[in-house]
Amino acid sequence: MKSPLKFLQGKIRAKIFASVLFILLVSIAITALFSNSLLFRVFTSKTYHQLCSVADTIDTLIPDSGTYYIDLYSLAENHNIDFEIVDEEGFLLYTTQGYGTPLSSSHFGSASNNKAAYDEMQATMTGAKTFGYDNFEVKKKLATNAEYFIYTYDLSTGDILHIFSPVADVEGVVDIAAGVYSVYNILLVVIIGVLFLTIATRFTKPVEEMNKVTKNMAALDFSKKCDNYGEDEIGELGKSINTLSNTLDSTLVDLKDKNEQLEKDIELRLALDNARKSFISNVSHELKTPIAIISGYAEGLYEGISDDPQVIKEYCGIINQESQRMNELVLELLELSRLESKSSPFNPDYYDIGENVANLLSHLSLQINQNGITVDNQVPLSLECFAQGDKIEIVLKNYITNAISHCSGDKKITITSEDKGETIKITVFNTGTPIDGADMPEIWDSFYRADKAHGRSENRFGLGLSIVKSIMNNHNCPFGAENTEDGVKFSFEVAKGPEYYENK
């Protein structure tokens, strides 16, 4: 069963409610502790002033009038008091404590009953409660132990008036008032407790909701927001938390983006560093052999290893061949460097790619015939495109020479063109062994040779397709390679007009 006070557990409203309730109960307890004495003092003061008023009224009455004693008796009955009048010698003249009518002998002094009741009463400690009023005291009847407030007044006739008011009447009123006050205090505690709890809940509920929002913020969840709590300090705090949440959210998103970009930059830098190391290693490897050959043969000539002119001519031929090979490598490296750095301006223009294909096939015809290859050129003459002609010629030359180098089986090369709307797609196909799937992503990297069987005699350095990649990236045109059932197909696209680059 859920406890009715469970909503107070561990809550700030519980602490505030307990503190206020404690202060309220302590205040009520202190008040209750002194309430009887305070009430007694209040009602004693009221009794004193009442008796003073009665005494003043009696002093205005005319003793010789026919209604004098009836007026005295009426005052005693109306105010629930008794009084007696004595002369200067203490002889009882009149008392309201007798029986019968106001004019009966029981109300007047006689030879057998002339002593005033005042003289037979004894002062008590209760007299200290009269607070020092003049002619006002408390005495007790010995016969009944009843206490009375007694007010003594000197009448204008020279007689002395003693007025008696029961202390029990005041104590009874005090007890009733104290009881009513206790009930009032209980109701007051309940009402104030409920009202304060309602008010405390109204003020602490926003704090609890803001606490939940800040906990979500600590968990990096910024979806929760504080409600509008008004224009006071709590409302301003809620707005500040929402502002902080939005700022942290945007900052973390920005930081996340920058962190991802930094990771990409680090990966790219590592990749570039690895590529640089691999590039240097590959260049060193490619240069090491020709340098060693040139060095060896040059040293042999220097040492006069032979006097035979034919041998000397052969050595010089080898040195020249290796020098040409090194020169070709350096030229390809320089070309690749220029393309990748984009140091040369990109200035495309209209040129005939169909004529370019035909010219390349004509220049390579001797090599094609020596390898027994059949070429099917389906690219029409006067096929105009918009590109850098000298660069696209390098792409075509690399594709065709690769096709010649790797052509086997039926030994057939097919070159086709396809209109793609904004571009023209050129495809170079050769029959032969497909490229291994693991090698396909790597063939565009510098110094990578998927076919390790071809040796140095073909002057292949693994830079051709890297140069193709850089040229096509500079043209912002697609390119690629794919295996077919009986060979490999390389392709690239070129723009048909300048509008292609306007959309890029």
C-alpha angles and dihedrals in degrees: 000000000000114000113240089225095048090104087064096054114112091353128131088227089061091055093047092045092049092048094050092043090051092051090047093050093046090050092049092046092052090047092048090049092059099027096096094052092043093048091046089052092049095049092043089055089048090050091049093053090045092053090046089054092049090049092051090049092050091049089057093055118100110237095208094052119109093239098045098108093037089054090050092051092047091052091053093048096045094049097036092237140121129218141175135205121217131178125241091274092053096255111150111246101170140354134182092211095083127095130247128033123341088256097050120115091247089074095055133066121255138176090273096041113029102123118108119237089228091068092054095053124095126223115244139199087256086075088079087069093066088082095224100295112168115261089359123119146144122245135173131225106232093210095057103016086229115150124221138190106234125199118190119205132180108225122216088245089066093252124122123240122208114190119195125202120176114246088210090068091059093043090051092051089047091052092049092047091048090052092049089046091052092051089046091051092051092050089045092053091049095046095044091044093053093043093047093046089052092049093043090050090051091055099038098045092073089049090053092048091048088050090056091049092051091048089054089048089053087054089051092250107134098169094097117081134187117254123239105277097179134261099300127099092280091051091049090049090052091050090048091052090050090049090049090048092051092046093049091045094052091041093051092046090050090045090049091050091048091046091051090047090048091051089050090048091049091048090047091048091049090047091049091046091050090045090050092050091045090047093051090046092050094046090048090049093048093048097041096072099048091042090051091049093047091046092049097048093041090052090049091053091046091051090049093241090174140011092203108115090211092056091046090050091049091051091049091049092053091048090050092047093052091045090054089049091052089047092053091049092050091048092051091047091051091049092049091048092052092049096047093045091045088221091148117074117252107236112162121189139173115282138157109258091178091061089045091057092048092050093050092050089050092052092047095043094105092054090045093051093045089057093046093240126159115215123202108194109192095168108113121230117251091035100156124205138168112242146095099295097201091052095046087050088059089052092050093046092051093048093047096043090048089050090051092047095050100033114124140141107041087006095223130148121195123190117192139171130212131192108233097177104254093022142041116229117214117196128191114195128184130180116238145082114343120241114260112257091235090054097047097085091045101051092088093058123100117268092005115139117183091188106060092177095078110087139205092282091083093053091231115159102173093249100107099085091041088058090047090052093052093047093050092046089053089051090046089227131135122257137164152135135247140178122244131191093271106020150337130297124204120189144175137177131226130194120259093209146355092269088077091068093046089068094049 
